[in-house]
Amino acid sequence: MNDESLPRLLDAAAKASCEAVGAPPLGLETRVLAQWRAAREDDAPAFLFVFLRRAMIAACFVFILSAAWSFTRPGIGLAGEEAVQLDYQIQMSLNP
């Protein structure tokens, strides 16, 4: 669309008469509602929501299992405490 056609289209829209919209044909509303209800059943975002919800549940399950496994491993606590003490000694030796 070029710069000249936009004002021409806007002028034509301004000059157009506003016609009252009549009632829709008899079966149109029924068909539209039937299609809308049928589309809701085959809705892709609903499938995506279900998939993401299940993925979140699985991720939480894996997180809980890994946390429980890390607490039950023997000997990790001692190595962690030694690492903290060594880190503290290194930090103190670097300070003037």
C-alpha positions as CSV (number, residue, x, y, z in Angstrom):
1,M,0.0,0.0,0.0
2,N,1.5,3.3,-1.0
3,D,1.1,6.7,0.8
4,E,-1.6,8.0,-1.5
5,S,-4.0,5.1,-1.2
6,L,-4.3,5.3,2.6
7,P,-6.0,8.8,2.7
8,R,-8.2,7.7,-0.2
9,L,-9.3,4.6,1.6
10,L,-9.9,6.5,4.8
11,D,-12.0,9.1,2.9
12,A,-14.1,6.3,1.3
13,A,-14.6,4.7,4.7
14,A,-15.7,8.0,6.2
15,K,-18.3,8.6,3.4
16,A,-19.7,5.1,3.7
17,S,-23.2,4.9,5.2
18,C,-23.8,3.0,8.4
19,E,-26.4,0.4,7.7
20,A,-28.2,-1.4,10.5
21,V,-27.3,-5.0,10.7
22,G,-30.2,-7.3,10.5
23,A,-30.7,-10.5,12.4
24,P,-28.6,-13.5,11.2
25,P,-30.2,-16.3,9.2
26,L,-32.1,-18.8,11.3
27,G,-29.5,-21.6,11.4
28,L,-26.4,-19.5,11.5
29,E,-26.2,-19.2,15.3
30,T,-26.8,-22.9,15.8
31,R,-24.0,-23.8,13.3
32,V,-21.6,-21.3,14.8
33,L,-22.2,-22.6,18.4
34,A,-21.9,-26.2,17.2
35,Q,-18.6,-25.5,15.5
36,W,-17.3,-23.7,18.5
37,R,-18.2,-26.6,20.8
38,A,-16.5,-29.0,18.4
39,A,-13.4,-26.9,18.2
40,R,-13.1,-26.8,22.0
41,E,-12.7,-30.6,22.2
42,D,-9.9,-30.6,19.6
43,D,-8.2,-27.6,21.1
44,A,-4.4,-27.7,20.6
45,P,-3.6,-25.4,23.6
46,A,-5.5,-27.7,25.9
47,F,-3.3,-30.6,24.8
48,L,-0.2,-28.4,25.3
49,F,-1.4,-27.4,28.8
50,V,-1.9,-31.1,29.8
51,F,1.6,-32.0,28.4
52,L,3.3,-29.1,30.3
53,R,1.5,-30.0,33.5
54,R,2.6,-33.6,33.3
55,A,6.2,-32.5,32.4
56,M,6.1,-30.2,35.5
57,I,5.0,-33.1,37.7
58,A,7.7,-35.3,36.3
59,A,10.3,-32.6,36.9
60,C,9.2,-32.2,40.5
61,F,9.3,-36.0,41.0
62,V,12.9,-36.1,39.7
63,F,13.9,-33.2,41.9
64,I,12.5,-34.8,45.0
65,L,14.2,-38.1,44.2
66,S,17.6,-36.4,43.6
67,A,17.3,-34.4,46.8
68,A,16.4,-37.6,48.8
69,W,19.3,-39.4,47.1
70,S,21.8,-36.6,48.0
71,F,20.8,-36.7,51.6
72,T,21.2,-40.5,51.9
73,R,24.7,-40.7,50.4
74,P,27.2,-41.4,53.2
75,G,30.4,-39.3,53.6
76,I,29.3,-36.3,51.6
77,G,28.8,-34.2,54.8
78,L,32.5,-34.5,55.9
79,A,33.9,-33.6,52.5
80,G,31.6,-30.6,52.4
81,E,32.7,-29.4,55.8
82,E,36.4,-29.8,54.9
83,A,35.8,-27.8,51.7
84,V,34.2,-25.0,53.7
85,Q,37.1,-24.9,56.2
86,L,39.7,-24.9,53.4
87,D,37.8,-22.1,51.6
88,Y,37.7,-20.1,54.7
89,Q,41.4,-20.5,55.3
90,I,42.2,-19.5,51.7
91,Q,40.0,-16.4,52.0
92,M,41.6,-15.4,55.3
93,S,45.1,-15.8,53.8
94,L,44.2,-13.5,50.9
95,N,43.0,-10.7,53.0
96,P,45.7,-8.1,54.0
